[in-house]
């Protein structure tokens, strides 16, 4: 049943892998895909909320498997792909972190490296693991969670902005190279969403940069979305209803990018 109360089985019989699944957009996506019939493989490094999510999905009659680990580590990626048991129809690359709004003249190497490890390298590795299964099956859908920061220049710090632009480029490259094999790859570009990404990495460490961004780039009229709203878009993009959508970067931002 979707957010409007409409019954749907659009993902019946499918296997879906969702990273960053224990909270926010990842959690909402996992719940939705499971309710729509998918067996979901859920990856996150936070054990307790991930365990509770799997329990919730199973109690609702769904199928869910938890993989506890850090997606920046190849061993975790390998375990997640193995948990798909040879079939992977949908990959949702959702795991991501922010960069404390640090501008390029003040960002440190450790922040830059960590943001790129989570936001880009982990996405590449999960795609690298998923694509062979999808090509062998002759179909598959990848949805990468980019950001409004992947299409604009003034929504976050240098590392986050660059990383999300990289996700957009990777999305288009995968879409172009594997379209003939039945594999689609799209990205969404959310604006403000009520998730826990606001913890840690979203706390401004540079007052000058944050003030400048706040005055010029954060439209006051744009509301904050709920994770379930974003999950609805992800579900659609991953379904056969979006069979002719490939290589797209879809804003899910209440009009932020229109300002």
Secondary structure as a PSIPRED ss2 file (coil, helix, strand):
# PSIPRED VFORMAT (PSIPRED V4.0)

   1 X C   1.000  0.000  0.000
   2 X C   1.000  0.000  0.000
   3 X C   1.000  0.000  0.000
   4 X C   1.000  0.000  0.000
   5 X C   1.000  0.000  0.000
   6 X C   1.000  0.000  0.000
   7 X C   1.000  0.000  0.000
   8 X C   1.000  0.000  0.000
   9 X C   1.000  0.000  0.000
  10 X C   1.000  0.000  0.000
  11 X C   1.000  0.000  0.000
  12 X C   1.000  0.000  0.000
  13 X C   1.000  0.000  0.000
  14 X C   1.000  0.000  0.000
  15 X E   0.000  0.000  1.000
  16 X E   0.000  0.000  1.000
  17 X E   0.000  0.000  1.000
  18 X E   0.000  0.000  1.000
  19 X E   0.000  0.000  1.000
  20 X C   1.000  0.000  0.000
  21 X C   1.000  0.000  0.000
  22 X C   1.000  0.000  0.000
  23 X C   1.000  0.000  0.000
  24 X H   0.000  1.000  0.000
  25 X H   0.000  1.000  0.000
  26 X H   0.000  1.000  0.000
  27 X H   0.000  1.000  0.000
  28 X H   0.000  1.000  0.000
  29 X H   0.000  1.000  0.000
  30 X H   0.000  1.000  0.000
  31 X H   0.000  1.000  0.000
  32 X H   0.000  1.000  0.000
  33 X H   0.000  1.000  0.000
  34 X H   0.000  1.000  0.000
  35 X H   0.000  1.000  0.000
  36 X C   1.000  0.000  0.000
  37 X C   1.000  0.000  0.000
  38 X C   1.000  0.000  0.000
  39 X E   0.000  0.000  1.000
  40 X E   0.000  0.000  1.000
  41 X E   0.000  0.000  1.000
  42 X E   0.000  0.000  1.000
  43 X E   0.000  0.000  1.000
  44 X E   0.000  0.000  1.000
  45 X C   1.000  0.000  0.000
  46 X C   1.000  0.000  0.000
  47 X H   0.000  1.000  0.000
  48 X H   0.000  1.000  0.000
  49 X H   0.000  1.000  0.000
  50 X H   0.000  1.000  0.000
  51 X H   0.000  1.000  0.000
  52 X H   0.000  1.000  0.000
  53 X H   0.000  1.000  0.000
  54 X H   0.000  1.000  0.000
  55 X H   0.000  1.000  0.000
  56 X H   0.000  1.000  0.000
  57 X H   0.000  1.000  0.000
  58 X H   0.000  1.000  0.000
  59 X H   0.000  1.000  0.000
  60 X C   1.000  0.000  0.000
  61 X C   1.000  0.000  0.000
  62 X C   1.000  0.000  0.000
  63 X E   0.000  0.000  1.000
  64 X E   0.000  0.000  1.000
  65 X E   0.000  0.000  1.000
  66 X E   0.000  0.000  1.000
  67 X E   0.000  0.000  1.000
  68 X E   0.000  0.000  1.000
  69 X C   1.000  0.000  0.000
  70 X C   1.000  0.000  0.000
  71 X C   1.000  0.000  0.000
  72 X C   1.000  0.000  0.000
  73 X C   1.000  0.000  0.000
  74 X H   0.000  1.000  0.000
  75 X H   0.000  1.000  0.000
  76 X H   0.000  1.000  0.000
  77 X H   0.000  1.000  0.000
  78 X H   0.000  1.000  0.000
  79 X H   0.000  1.000  0.000
  80 X H   0.000  1.000  0.000
  81 X H   0.000  1.000  0.000
  82 X H   0.000  1.000  0.000
  83 X C   1.000  0.000  0.000
  84 X C   1.000  0.000  0.000
  85 X C   1.000  0.000  0.000
  86 X C   1.000  0.000  0.000
  87 X C   1.000  0.000  0.000
  88 X C   1.000  0.000  0.000
  89 X C   1.000  0.000  0.000
  90 X E   0.000  0.000  1.000
  91 X E   0.000  0.000  1.000
  92 X E   0.000  0.000  1.000
  93 X E   0.000  0.000  1.000
  94 X C   1.000  0.000  0.000
  95 X C   1.000  0.000  0.000
  96 X C   1.000  0.000  0.000
  97 X C   1.000  0.000  0.000
  98 X C   1.000  0.000  0.000
  99 X C   1.000  0.000  0.000
 100 X C   1.000  0.000  0.000
 101 X C   1.000  0.000  0.000
 102 X C   1.000  0.000  0.000
 103 X C   1.000  0.000  0.000
 104 X C   1.000  0.000  0.000
 105 X C   1.000  0.000  0.000
 106 X C   1.000  0.000  0.000
 107 X C   1.000  0.000  0.000
 108 X C   1.000  0.000  0.000
 109 X H   0.000  1.000  0.000
 110 X H   0.000  1.000  0.000
 111 X H   0.000  1.000  0.000
 112 X H   0.000  1.000  0.000
 113 X H   0.000  1.000  0.000
 114 X H   0.000  1.000  0.000
 115 X H   0.000  1.000  0.000
 116 X H   0.000  1.000  0.000
 117 X H   0.000  1.000  0.000
 118 X H   0.000  1.000  0.000
 119 X H   0.000  1.000  0.000
 120 X H   0.000  1.000  0.000
 121 X H   0.000  1.000  0.000
 122 X H   0.000  1.000  0.000
 123 X H   0.000  1.000  0.000
 124 X H   0.000  1.000  0.000
 125 X H   0.000  1.000  0.000
 126 X H   0.000  1.000  0.000
 127 X H   0.000  1.000  0.000
 128 X H   0.000  1.000  0.000
 129 X H   0.000  1.000  0.000
 130 X H   0.000  1.000  0.000
 131 X H   0.000  1.000  0.000
 132 X H   0.000  1.000  0.000
 133 X H   0.000  1.000  0.000
 134 X H   0.000  1.000  0.000
 135 X H   0.000  1.000  0.000
 136 X H   0.000  1.000  0.000
 137 X H   0.000  1.000  0.000
 138 X C   1.000  0.000  0.000
 139 X C   1.000  0.000  0.000
 140 X E   0.000  0.000  1.000
 141 X E   0.000  0.000  1.000
 142 X E   0.000  0.000  1.000
 143 X E   0.000  0.000  1.000
 144 X E   0.000  0.000  1.000
 145 X E   0.000  0.000  1.000
 146 X C   1.000  0.000  0.000
 147 X C   1.000  0.000  0.000
 148 X H   0.000  1.000  0.000
 149 X H   0.000  1.000  0.000
 150 X H   0.000  1.000  0.000
 151 X C   1.000  0.000  0.000
 152 X C   1.000  0.000  0.000
 153 X C   1.000  0.000  0.000
 154 X C   1.000  0.000  0.000
 155 X C   1.000  0.000  0.000
 156 X C   1.000  0.000  0.000
 157 X C   1.000  0.000  0.000
 158 X H   0.000  1.000  0.000
 159 X H   0.000  1.000  0.000
 160 X H   0.000  1.000  0.000
 161 X H   0.000  1.000  0.000
 162 X H   0.000  1.000  0.000
 163 X H   0.000  1.000  0.000
 164 X H   0.000  1.000  0.000
 165 X H   0.000  1.000  0.000
 166 X H   0.000  1.000  0.000
 167 X H   0.000  1.000  0.000
 168 X H   0.000  1.000  0.000
 169 X H   0.000  1.000  0.000
 170 X H   0.000  1.000  0.000
 171 X H   0.000  1.000  0.000
 172 X H   0.000  1.000  0.000
 173 X H   0.000  1.000  0.000
 174 X H   0.000  1.000  0.000
 175 X H   0.000  1.000  0.000
 176 X H   0.000  1.000  0.000
 177 X H   0.000  1.000  0.000
 178 X H   0.000  1.000  0.000
 179 X H   0.000  1.000  0.000
 180 X H   0.000  1.000  0.000
 181 X H   0.000  1.000  0.000
 182 X C   1.000  0.000  0.000
 183 X E   0.000  0.000  1.000
 184 X E   0.000  0.000  1.000
 185 X E   0.000  0.000  1.000
 186 X E   0.000  0.000  1.000
 187 X E   0.000  0.000  1.000
 188 X E   0.000  0.000  1.000
 189 X E   0.000  0.000  1.000
 190 X E   0.000  0.000  1.000
 191 X C   1.000  0.000  0.000
 192 X C   1.000  0.000  0.000
 193 X E   0.000  0.000  1.000
 194 X C   1.000  0.000  0.000
 195 X C   1.000  0.000  0.000
 196 X H   0.000  1.000  0.000
 197 X H   0.000  1.000  0.000
 198 X H   0.000  1.000  0.000
 199 X C   1.000  0.000  0.000
 200 X C   1.000  0.000  0.000
 201 X C   1.000  0.000  0.000
 202 X C   1.000  0.000  0.000
 203 X C   1.000  0.000  0.000
 204 X C   1.000  0.000  0.000
 205 X C   1.000  0.000  0.000
 206 X C   1.000  0.000  0.000
 207 X H   0.000  1.000  0.000
 208 X H   0.000  1.000  0.000
 209 X H   0.000  1.000  0.000
 210 X H   0.000  1.000  0.000
 211 X H   0.000  1.000  0.000
 212 X H   0.000  1.000  0.000
 213 X H   0.000  1.000  0.000
 214 X H   0.000  1.000  0.000
 215 X H   0.000  1.000  0.000
 216 X H   0.000  1.000  0.000
 217 X H   0.000  1.000  0.000
 218 X C   1.000  0.000  0.000
 219 X C   1.000  0.000  0.000
 220 X C   1.000  0.000  0.000
 221 X C   1.000  0.000  0.000
 222 X C   1.000  0.000  0.000
 223 X C   1.000  0.000  0.000
 224 X C   1.000  0.000  0.000
 225 X E   0.000  0.000  1.000
 226 X C   1.000  0.000  0.000
 227 X H   0.000  1.000  0.000
 228 X H   0.000  1.000  0.000
 229 X H   0.000  1.000  0.000
 230 X H   0.000  1.000  0.000
 231 X H   0.000  1.000  0.000
 232 X H   0.000  1.000  0.000
 233 X H   0.000  1.000  0.000
 234 X H   0.000  1.000  0.000
 235 X H   0.000  1.000  0.000
 236 X H   0.000  1.000  0.000
 237 X H   0.000  1.000  0.000
 238 X H   0.000  1.000  0.000
 239 X C   1.000  0.000  0.000
 240 X H   0.000  1.000  0.000
 241 X H   0.000  1.000  0.000
 242 X H   0.000  1.000  0.000
 243 X C   1.000  0.000  0.000
 244 X C   1.000  0.000  0.000
 245 X C   1.000  0.000  0.000
 246 X C   1.000  0.000  0.000
 247 X C   1.000  0.000  0.000
 248 X C   1.000  0.000  0.000
 249 X E   0.000  0.000  1.000
 250 X E   0.000  0.000  1.000
 251 X E   0.000  0.000  1.000
 252 X E   0.000  0.000  1.000
 253 X C   1.000  0.000  0.000
 254 X C   1.000  0.000  0.000
 255 X C   1.000  0.000  0.000
 256 X H   0.000  1.000  0.000
 257 X H   0.000  1.000  0.000
 258 X H   0.000  1.000  0.000
 259 X C   1.000  0.000  0.000
